[in-house]
């Protein structure tokens, strides 16, 4: 499953504090997330992580605030608070860890794999129903 953020990397600016918001209700929109944080100060950007395949929210998102004091106040107030029946996890976002790219060209794919060199799953091409053993 791949994750797509509804926003562009160009919106991340230096000096802005990026805040991770996890365990969000799936029904929460980016506008509601932004309104929640605007009670503590200016919000530059609010993004939800969306599943690329289903285009549904993944239950977490990011908020950018230009003032560190306002951002820290929002983190302190909203971490552990309940929204839509779920306790939010709010903290300063950590930099994304570099992960090795997966190489899908090798033979270690996992899952179902049809190997044409070995036949078609036990079905013999020369098999005929009308053959009978007398």
Buried (B, 14 or more C-beta within 10 A) or exposed (E): EEEBBEBEEEEBEEEBBBBBBBEBBEEBEBEBBBEBBBEBBEBBBBBBBBBEEEEEBBBBBBBBBBBEEBBBBBBEEBBEEEBEEBEBBBEEBEEEEEEEEEEEEEEEEEEEEEEEEEEEEEEEEEEEEEEEEE
